[in-house]
Amino acid sequence: MADAKAGTARSGPLAGMRVVELAHIMAGPVCGLMLGDMGAEIVKVEKIEGGDDTRRSVPPALEGESAAYMMMNRGKRGIALDLKAEDGKAVLRRLLADADVLIENYRGGTMERLGLGYETLRREFPGLIYCALSGFGRTGPYADRAGFDLVAQGMSGLMSITGEGPGRPPMKCGPPVTDITAGILAAMGVLAAYAHKQRTGEGQAVDTSLFEAGITLTYWQSAIAMATGIAPGPMGSAHPLNAPYEAFQTADGWITIGAANQTNWLRLLAALGADDLAADPRFSQNRDRMAHREALAEALAPHFRGATSAEWLARLEAGGVPAGPVLDVDAMHRDPQTLHREMVVEVAHPRVGPMRTLGLPVKFSATPGRVHGPAPLLGEHSRAILSEAGYDAGEIDGLFARGIVRETAG
């Protein structure tokens, strides 16, 4: 298991980028997490009372710290700051003076009411990249609506194509895919804006949303609907364009089969010893198999139930057929490929001690990124961050005395 220790120098292709994160819950923190793992320094600004709401997303908790919060915010440094106070806003401006990026995912209008909206900040900091994440984007008829992953999944079409099949209740994807995807899209947008800033010195606004993230995930189904005028429905684990491409039950579990082209279809038949299906005109070409997809699944199912998952996977691998086990999340954490790719790493938390978290999913040959440490306690680095921003000891003590900042010791 790879080791990521706090307090060491930042590494990765974004080393030197400075990010101030005003984000909470998930989409914004995912953006900060991605940038931080690639080397950017992330200063997470949280409200004085309670901090990021994810701190209360329990159970589970470890030593009183939310497991969800620690996952979304590892590798960041934290300051607890009262942004409703003028002195608190002055602190934020001091932090932005040498920042490249601001990330925020407050409800529309919140930053403007605080006097910290993009149009205000761009005049003070023309090189600032202002990244706003929201439910529906900062423009349009839904701009002022609150956004949540469940709502975005429903409105983007995702819930209409997820589930076992027609006639069943709408179902959301298991993970909060619009939150996570919006965070990744925001990080992509920040990187594009950063490239522009490197050329010109100019910052700009980056605006994306959960709604747009959900729409982005419908590429295949949108292509079908645009071409036919018919909206696709849920298909369980099957694919809307290729067959067989779905999960099958074995003697002791489930495996997935990706025989998504003619070559792999013929390889699958050879592995199954099912020459009779090769001669069946219903299954001759992919167009035929899609037209008779349910009959195809019924014809294949008895073969898979005749052996264990391990037996089938060995046979399919030997035959060159793409296939894999259906793992639960805990089993995925132990999988040798997961561990080899350093997708589970260990950090040392000031309260919890050694603990596992997920790693960086993008590998770089020349400038490798990594998880740079644990999530901060609420305001854990307030004094250090203020000192780095140019405040002297007396000024820092005064900010603490007036309740403008807070610090939690480990």
C-alpha positions as CSV (number, residue, x, y, z in Angstrom):
1,M,0.0,0.0,0.0
2,A,1.4,3.4,-1.0
3,D,2.1,5.9,1.8
4,A,1.2,9.5,1.7
5,K,2.5,11.5,4.6
6,A,1.4,15.0,5.6
7,G,3.9,17.8,5.8
8,T,6.1,16.9,2.9
9,A,6.6,19.0,-0.2
10,R,3.9,19.0,-2.8
11,S,4.5,16.9,-5.9
12,G,2.8,16.6,-9.2
13,P,2.2,18.6,-12.4
14,L,0.3,21.3,-10.6
15,A,2.9,22.0,-7.9
16,G,3.0,25.7,-7.4
17,M,-0.7,26.3,-8.1
18,R,-2.5,27.8,-5.1
19,V,-6.2,27.1,-4.6
20,V,-8.6,28.6,-2.1
21,E,-11.6,26.3,-1.7
22,L,-14.8,27.7,-0.3
23,A,-16.7,24.6,-1.3
24,H,-18.7,22.1,0.8
25,I,-20.4,18.7,0.6
26,M,-19.1,17.0,-2.6
27,A,-18.9,18.6,-6.1
28,G,-16.6,21.5,-5.1
29,P,-14.5,19.4,-2.7
30,V,-14.0,16.8,-5.5
31,C,-12.6,19.6,-7.7
32,G,-10.2,20.6,-5.0
33,L,-9.3,17.0,-4.3
34,M,-8.4,16.4,-7.9
35,L,-6.3,19.5,-8.2
36,G,-4.6,18.8,-4.8
37,D,-3.6,15.2,-5.7
38,M,-2.0,16.7,-8.8
39,G,0.2,19.0,-6.7
40,A,-1.8,22.1,-6.1
41,E,-1.9,23.6,-2.6
42,I,-5.5,23.6,-1.4
43,V,-6.5,26.0,1.4
44,K,-10.0,24.9,2.5
45,V,-12.0,27.8,4.1
46,E,-14.8,26.5,6.4
47,K,-17.4,28.4,8.4
48,I,-16.6,28.9,12.1
49,E,-19.5,27.0,13.4
50,G,-19.5,23.4,12.3
51,G,-17.4,23.8,9.1
52,D,-18.3,21.8,6.0
53,D,-21.7,20.1,6.4
54,T,-20.1,16.8,5.4
55,R,-18.5,16.8,8.9
56,R,-22.0,15.8,10.1
57,S,-22.5,13.1,7.5
58,V,-22.3,10.3,10.1
59,P,-22.2,7.4,10.7
60,P,-19.6,6.2,10.2
61,A,-17.1,8.3,12.1
62,L,-13.6,7.5,13.3
63,E,-12.5,9.2,16.5
64,G,-15.4,11.7,16.1
65,E,-14.3,12.6,12.5
66,S,-16.7,11.9,9.6
67,A,-15.4,9.2,7.3
68,A,-17.1,11.0,4.4
69,Y,-15.5,14.3,5.2
70,M,-12.0,12.7,5.5
71,M,-12.4,11.0,2.1
72,M,-13.4,14.2,0.3
73,N,-10.9,16.5,1.9
74,R,-7.7,14.6,2.3
75,G,-4.5,16.5,1.2
76,K,-6.0,19.9,2.0
77,R,-5.1,22.5,4.7
78,G,-7.9,24.1,6.6
79,I,-8.8,27.5,8.1
80,A,-12.1,28.2,9.9
81,L,-13.1,31.8,9.0
82,D,-16.2,34.0,9.5
83,L,-16.9,35.4,6.1
84,K,-19.9,37.4,7.3
85,A,-17.5,39.7,9.3
86,E,-15.6,42.4,7.4
87,D,-12.4,41.3,9.0
88,G,-13.1,37.7,7.8
89,K,-13.6,39.0,4.2
90,A,-10.3,40.9,4.5
91,V,-8.6,37.7,5.5
92,L,-10.1,35.9,2.4
93,R,-8.9,38.8,0.2
94,R,-5.4,38.4,1.7
95,L,-5.5,34.7,0.8
96,L,-6.6,35.5,-2.7
97,A,-3.8,37.9,-3.3
98,D,-1.5,35.1,-4.3
99,A,-4.0,32.5,-5.3
100,D,-4.6,31.1,-8.8
101,V,-8.0,29.6,-8.2
102,L,-11.1,30.1,-6.1
103,I,-13.6,27.2,-5.9
104,E,-17.1,27.8,-4.5
105,N,-20.4,25.9,-4.7
106,Y,-22.7,28.1,-2.7
107,R,-26.2,28.7,-3.8
108,G,-26.5,31.4,-6.5
109,G,-26.2,34.9,-5.1
110,T,-24.5,34.0,-1.9
111,M,-21.1,35.2,-2.8
112,E,-22.5,38.4,-4.3
113,R,-24.4,39.1,-1.1
114,L,-21.1,38.7,0.8
115,G,-19.4,41.2,-1.6
116,L,-17.3,38.3,-3.0
117,G,-18.9,37.6,-6.3
118,Y,-16.9,37.1,-9.5
119,E,-17.4,40.5,-10.9
120,T,-16.2,42.1,-7.7
121,L,-13.2,39.8,-7.3
122,R,-12.1,40.0,-10.9
123,R,-11.5,43.8,-10.5
124,E,-9.3,43.2,-7.5
125,F,-7.6,40.0,-8.8
126,P,-7.6,40.0,-12.6
127,G,-5.6,36.8,-12.7
128,L,-8.0,34.8,-10.5
129,I,-9.7,31.7,-11.9
130,Y,-13.1,31.8,-10.3
131,C,-14.7,28.3,-10.4
132,A,-18.4,28.1,-9.5
133,L,-20.2,24.8,-9.2
134,S,-24.0,24.7,-8.7
135,G,-27.1,22.6,-9.3
136,F,-28.0,24.0,-12.7
137,G,-25.3,26.6,-13.6
138,R,-25.0,30.3,-12.9
139,T,-27.3,31.3,-15.9
140,G,-30.6,30.2,-17.2
141,P,-34.1,29.8,-15.8
142,Y,-33.0,27.4,-13.1
143,A,-29.9,29.3,-12.0
144,D,-31.3,30.2,-8.5
145,R,-32.5,26.6,-7.7
146,A,-30.8,24.6,-5.1
147,G,-29.2,21.5,-6.6
148,F,-28.7,18.0,-5.3
149,D,-27.4,14.8,-6.9
150,L,-30.8,13.0,-6.7
151,V,-32.6,16.0,-8.4
152,A,-29.9,16.3,-11.1
153,Q,-30.0,12.6,-11.8
154,G,-33.8,12.8,-12.3
155,M,-33.8,15.9,-14.5
156,S,-30.8,14.9,-16.6
157,G,-32.4,11.7,-17.7
158,L,-30.1,9.4,-15.8
159,M,-32.9,7.9,-13.6
160,S,-35.0,7.1,-16.7
161,I,-32.2,4.9,-18.1
162,T,-31.1,3.3,-14.8
163,G,-32.8,0.2,-13.3
164,E,-33.9,-3.3,-14.1
165,G,-36.2,-2.5,-17.0
166,P,-39.5,-1.0,-18.2
167,G,-42.3,-0.7,-15.7
168,R,-40.1,-0.6,-12.6
169,P,-39.7,2.5,-10.3
170,P,-37.1,5.1,-11.4
171,M,-33.8,4.4,-9.9
172,K,-30.7,6.5,-9.3
173,C,-27.1,5.4,-9.9
174,G,-25.6,4.1,-6.7
175,P,-22.9,6.8,-6.2
176,P,-23.7,10.5,-6.5
177,V,-22.5,10.5,-10.1
178,T,-23.5,14.1,-10.9
179,D,-21.7,15.5,-7.9
180,I,-18.5,13.6,-8.7
181,T,-18.6,14.2,-12.4
182,A,-19.3,17.9,-11.9
183,G,-16.2,18.1,-9.7
184,I,-14.1,16.4,-12.3
185,L,-15.5,18.7,-15.1
186,A,-14.8,21.7,-12.9
187,A,-11.2,20.5,-12.4
188,M,-10.9,20.1,-16.2
189,G,-12.3,23.6,-16.7
190,V,-9.8,25.0,-14.1
191,L,-6.9,23.4,-15.9
192,A,-8.0,24.8,-19.2
193,A,-8.3,28.3,-17.6
194,Y,-4.9,27.8,-16.0
195,A,-3.4,27.1,-19.4
196,H,-4.9,30.4,-20.6
197,K,-3.6,32.2,-17.6
198,Q,-0.1,30.9,-18.2
199,R,-0.2,32.4,-21.7
200,T,-1.9,35.7,-20.9
201,G,-1.9,36.3,-17.2
202,E,-5.7,36.6,-17.3
203,G,-8.1,34.8,-15.0
204,Q,-11.7,34.0,-15.9
205,A,-14.9,32.4,-14.6
206,V,-15.4,28.6,-14.8
207,D,-19.0,27.6,-14.5
208,T,-20.4,24.0,-14.4
209,S,-23.2,22.1,-12.7
210,L,-24.6,18.9,-11.5
211,F,-27.3,19.1,-14.2
212,E,-24.8,19.4,-17.0
213,A,-22.7,16.6,-15.5
214,G,-25.7,14.3,-15.6
215,I,-26.4,15.3,-19.2
216,T,-22.8,14.6,-20.1
217,L,-23.2,11.0,-18.9
218,T,-26.1,10.3,-21.4
219,Y,-23.9,10.4,-24.6
220,W,-25.1,7.0,-25.9
221,Q,-28.7,7.4,-24.9
222,S,-28.8,10.9,-26.2
223,A,-27.4,9.7,-29.5
224,I,-30.2,7.2,-29.8
225,A,-32.9,9.6,-28.8
226,M,-31.6,12.3,-31.3
227,A,-31.5,9.8,-34.1
228,T,-34.8,8.0,-33.5
229,G,-37.0,10.5,-31.6
230,I,-37.5,7.7,-29.0
231,A,-36.1,8.0,-25.5
232,P,-34.3,4.8,-24.4
233,G,-35.4,3.2,-21.1
234,P,-33.6,1.2,-18.4
235,M,-31.9,-2.1,-19.5
236,G,-30.4,-3.4,-16.2
237,S,-26.7,-4.1,-16.8
238,A,-27.2,-4.4,-20.6
239,H,-25.8,-2.0,-23.2
240,P,-28.1,0.1,-25.5
241,L,-25.9,-0.5,-28.6
242,N,-24.1,-3.9,-28.3
243,A,-24.9,-7.4,-27.2
244,P,-24.0,-9.5,-25.3
245,Y,-22.7,-6.9,-22.9
246,E,-24.1,-7.4,-19.4
247,A,-23.9,-9.4,-16.2
248,F,-24.7,-13.1,-16.0
249,Q,-25.2,-15.2,-12.9
250,T,-22.8,-18.1,-12.4
251,A,-23.0,-21.1,-10.0
252,D,-21.7,-18.9,-7.1
253,G,-22.0,-15.2,-8.1
254,W,-22.1,-12.8,-11.0
255,I,-19.7,-11.9,-13.8
256,T,-19.8,-9.3,-16.6
257,I,-19.3,-10.2,-20.2
258,G,-18.1,-7.6,-22.8
259,A,-18.6,-9.4,-26.1
260,A,-19.3,-6.1,-27.7
261,N,-18.1,-6.8,-31.2
262,Q,-18.2,-9.7,-33.7
263,T,-14.8,-11.0,-32.9
264,N,-15.5,-11.2,-29.2
265,W,-18.9,-12.8,-29.8
266,L,-17.3,-15.6,-31.7
267,R,-14.7,-16.0,-29.0
268,L,-17.4,-16.2,-26.4
269,L,-19.2,-18.9,-28.3
270,A,-16.0,-20.9,-28.5
271,A,-15.4,-20.5,-24.7
272,L,-19.0,-21.6,-24.0
273,G,-18.9,-24.5,-26.4
274,A,-22.1,-23.1,-27.9
275,D,-21.7,-23.6,-31.6
276,D,-25.5,-23.9,-32.0
277,L,-25.9,-20.2,-31.2
278,A,-23.4,-19.3,-33.9
279,A,-25.8,-20.8,-36.4
280,D,-28.9,-19.1,-35.0
281,P,-29.9,-16.3,-37.4
282,R,-31.3,-14.3,-34.5
283,F,-27.8,-13.9,-33.2
284,S,-25.7,-13.7,-36.3
285,Q,-24.7,-10.0,-36.2
286,N,-24.8,-7.3,-33.6
287,R,-28.0,-5.8,-35.2
288,D,-29.6,-9.2,-34.9
289,R,-28.5,-9.7,-31.3
290,M,-29.8,-6.3,-30.2
291,A,-33.2,-7.1,-31.9
292,H,-33.4,-10.3,-29.9
293,R,-31.4,-9.2,-26.8
294,E,-33.7,-10.8,-24.2
295,A,-33.8,-14.1,-26.1
296,L,-30.0,-14.0,-26.4
297,A,-29.7,-13.5,-22.6
298,E,-32.0,-16.5,-22.0
299,A,-29.9,-18.6,-24.3
300,L,-26.6,-17.7,-22.6
301,A,-27.8,-17.9,-19.0
302,P,-27.8,-21.7,-18.6
303,H,-24.3,-22.0,-19.8
304,F,-23.0,-19.5,-17.1
305,R,-24.9,-21.2,-14.3
306,G,-23.1,-24.4,-15.0
307,A,-19.7,-23.3,-13.5
308,T,-18.3,-21.0,-10.8
309,S,-17.3,-17.4,-11.5
310,A,-13.6,-18.3,-11.1
311,E,-13.9,-21.1,-13.5
312,W,-15.7,-19.0,-16.1
313,L,-13.3,-16.1,-15.7
314,A,-10.3,-18.3,-16.2
315,R,-11.9,-19.9,-19.3
316,L,-12.9,-16.5,-20.7
317,E,-9.5,-14.9,-20.1
318,A,-7.8,-17.8,-21.9
319,G,-10.2,-17.3,-24.8
320,G,-9.6,-13.6,-25.1
321,V,-13.1,-12.6,-24.0
322,P,-13.4,-9.4,-21.9
323,A,-15.0,-10.3,-18.6
324,G,-14.7,-9.6,-14.9
325,P,-16.2,-10.4,-11.5
326,V,-18.9,-8.2,-9.9
327,L,-17.1,-7.1,-6.8
328,D,-18.5,-5.3,-3.7
329,V,-16.6,-2.2,-2.7
330,D,-14.6,-3.9,0.1
331,A,-13.5,-6.6,-2.3
332,M,-12.5,-3.9,-4.9
333,H,-10.3,-2.3,-2.2
334,R,-8.4,-5.6,-1.8
335,D,-8.1,-6.3,-5.5
336,P,-4.5,-6.7,-6.7
337,Q,-5.0,-4.3,-9.6
338,T,-6.5,-1.7,-7.2
339,L,-3.4,-2.0,-5.0
340,H,-0.9,-2.0,-7.8
341,R,-2.4,1.2,-9.3
342,E,-2.2,2.8,-5.8
343,M,-5.9,3.5,-5.7
344,V,-5.9,2.7,-2.0
345,V,-3.3,4.6,-0.1
346,E,-2.6,5.3,3.6
347,V,-2.4,8.6,5.3
348,A,-1.7,9.6,9.0
349,H,-4.6,11.5,10.5
350,P,-3.9,13.6,13.6
351,R,-6.8,12.0,15.5
352,V,-7.5,8.7,13.7
353,G,-3.9,7.7,13.1
354,P,-3.1,5.6,10.0
355,M,-6.1,5.3,7.8
356,R,-6.9,4.3,4.2
357,T,-8.2,6.6,1.5
358,L,-8.6,6.5,-2.3
359,G,-5.7,7.4,-4.5
360,L,-5.2,9.6,-7.6
361,P,-6.7,8.0,-10.7
362,V,-4.4,9.7,-13.2
363,K,-0.7,8.6,-13.5
364,F,2.1,10.9,-14.7
365,S,5.4,9.6,-15.9
366,A,7.5,12.7,-15.3
367,T,5.5,14.5,-12.5
368,P,3.7,11.9,-10.4
369,G,0.9,13.2,-8.2
370,R,-0.2,11.6,-4.9
371,V,-2.4,12.1,-1.9
372,H,-0.5,14.6,0.2
373,G,-2.0,14.0,3.6
374,P,-5.2,13.6,5.6
375,A,-8.2,15.9,5.7
376,P,-7.8,18.8,8.1
377,L,-9.5,19.2,11.5
378,L,-11.8,22.2,11.6
379,G,-9.4,25.2,11.3
380,E,-6.4,23.0,12.0
381,H,-4.0,25.2,10.0
382,S,-5.5,28.6,10.6
383,R,-2.5,30.1,12.3
384,A,0.0,28.8,9.8
385,I,-2.2,30.0,6.9
386,L,-2.6,33.5,8.4
387,S,1.2,33.7,9.0
388,E,1.9,32.7,5.4
389,A,-0.5,35.4,4.3
390,G,1.5,38.1,6.1
391,Y,-0.2,38.5,9.4
392,D,2.0,39.0,12.4
393,A,1.5,37.2,15.7
394,G,-0.4,40.1,17.3
395,E,-2.7,40.4,14.4
396,I,-3.4,36.7,14.4
397,D,-4.1,36.7,18.2
398,G,-6.5,39.6,17.6
399,L,-8.4,37.7,14.9
400,F,-8.8,34.7,17.2
401,A,-9.9,37.0,20.1
402,R,-12.6,38.6,17.9
403,G,-13.8,35.2,16.8
404,I,-12.9,35.8,13.1
405,V,-10.9,32.6,12.9
406,R,-10.8,29.4,14.8
407,E,-8.2,26.6,15.2
408,T,-8.7,23.0,16.3
409,A,-5.6,21.2,17.7
410,G,-4.9,17.6,16.9
